[in-house]
């Protein structure tokens, strides 16, 4: 990996799918909405994050779902996708 000027940024947005975590998701989405929609692409993990990105019409690069307890293989798939996105430029 080499240093390049920042033109676009990718954010991996991990949310909960259910349970008593409404405050967590609300605060997470509030912070995500502060990011510039023109220069930020999102990679989502979780149903609520994907719904938020679709509802706010932001750029979605990838969407991943997982079970109640995500496995290492699921997390690895997200990181490989993000790494490939960075390497492509």
Order of alpha helices (4+ residues) and beta strands (2+ residues): beta-alpha-beta-alpha-beta-alpha
